[in-house]
């Protein structure tokens, strides 16, 4: 629980008693490699903090898997619109490796928003980060080369290349696996 505690405390000013109470709403969950945290077409009722491991957010379009994002240690993962608005979800969230998570239900998440201003502040930071991530991804897909996207990911998250299958990374970068192989050989 220490990683989750540090994640929250690093973003908002919070007393230990409040933080401990917030943490009591999270439950541990282990997911094995290949298992799903969420499947497309279902309503997302949980959000997860990744303690260890890698998870991917993807969809299947015309029979082809398209990876939007890969979540790693110290990050939250959910289908945001489904979680907030209780709509059918479009994404699959699958464990790429064995994962240890802390999960919170939608009901408890919103209960905390009403009860703890620090959690609401943290939640707003999570939302802002999610939008910023999406904006940056859109910008980089539209205005950079495959090499620039690869270089950025390699600089920011080099460990992904050790634990995540290359086809998922290539899909997330918006390139063919063969192109990713060529880029890796150039380095």
N, C-alpha and C positions, 0 to 999 in steps of 0.2 A: 504494500500500500504506500510505501515510501515514495515511489516514483510519481504516483498520482498526487500525493500530498505536495511534493515539490513542484509539480506542474502547476497546480492551482496557486500555491503560495508565491510562485515566481511571477504571477500575472496580476494578482490583487493583494491588497493589504487586508489581512484577516487574522483574527485571534485564533489561538489553538483550539479553544473549546468549540467555536463555530466550525472550524475546519474538520475537527474530529466528528462532529455531528453530521456534516455534509458527507464525509467519507463513509459513514455508517449506512448510507443509502445505496452504496455500490456493492455489488456481489461479484466474487471471483468466478471466472469461467475459463475452462481450458477447451481449446478447439484444435483438433488434429489437422495436420496437413491435408488439404483437399476438401475439408468440411466447410459448410456454409454457415455464416453468421446470419445472412439474409439472402433470400432469393427474389428475383424479379417477379412482379405481379402480386406480391404480398404487402401488407401494411407494416412499415417499420415501427416497432414499439420499444426498441432499445437503442442506446448509444453505447459504444465501447471505447474504453481507454486501453491502448495496446501497451502492456507491460513488457512483453517480449514477443518477437516473431514479426512476420510480414503478412499483410492482408491486401487483397486487391479489390477494387471497385470496378466492375466491368459489365458490359452488356454484349449481347450477340446481335449483330446486324448482318442480314443476308448470309447467315451461317458462319460469320467471322466474328471472333471475340475481339472486342475493342476495350482496352484497359484505359480507364479515365485517370485512375490514381492508385498509387501503392502506398499503403499506410505502414508505418514502422514504429518501433519503440518510442514511447513518449507522445504519441499522437492519438487523437480521437478519430473514430470512424463511425459513420452512420449514413443512411440515405436521408439527407437533411430535409428535403421537402416532404417526404413521406412521414418522417418523424414528427415534424412540426404540424403539418396540416392533416395528418391521418389519411393520406391519399395512397392509392396503389403505387408501389415503388417500381421504378424502371431498372434498377441496378441489382446485380448480384454482388455480394461481399463474401469472398472466399479466402480461407487461410492458405497462403502459399507455403508456409512452414507451420510447424506446431506453434500455437500461440497461447500465451497467457494474457487474459483480459480482466478488466474490471468493468462491469456493465451497470447501467442505470436504466430503469424503465422510464418511459415517456411520462407516466403519471407522477413518479417521484421527481423527475427532472423539473416539471412545472410546479410541483409542490415546493421544491427548494427555491425556485424563482420567486415565489410569493413570500417565503419565510426568511430567506437570507439575502440581503442586498448584495453581499459579496459574491454569492453564486450568480445572481442576475448580472452583475458586472463581468464576472468570468464568462458567463454564457454569451454576453454581448461581444466579448473579445473573440470567443470561438467563432461566432457568426461572422464577424468582421474578417477574421483570418480565412474563413471558408470562401467568402466573396473575393478576397484578395487573391487567393490561390486560383480560383476560377478565372478571374480577370487576367492574371499573369499567364496562365496556361493558354487562354485565347490569344493574348498578345503574341506570345512566343510561337504559337502554331501559325499565326498569320504573318509575322514580321521577322522571322529568323530562319536560318538554314538548319538542316538536320544536324550539321556539325556543331552549330552554335547551341542547339538544344542538348545535344549529347555532352558537349563540354560543360555546360551549366549543370546538368545532372551529375556528371562525374565529379565536379568540384564541390557540389552541395551534398551529395549523398553517395559517395563512392562505395559504401558497404552494400548498396542495392545490387551491385554487379557481382558480389560474392554469393548472395543468398537467393536472388530472384531469377527465375528462368529468363533468358534473353528475349524470348518472344513477347513476354509481358512488358519488358522495358521498351522494346521496339514499338509495340502498340501504343504505349503511353507517350512515346516521343513522336508518334505519327509517322513512323517509317517502317519499311519492310525489314524483317530480320536479317536479310542479306546485306542491306545498307548498314545496319548496326554492326555487323561483322566487319565490314570494310572500315568503318570509323574506328573500331577497336584496334584493328591492325595498324592504323596510322599512328596510334599512340604508343 
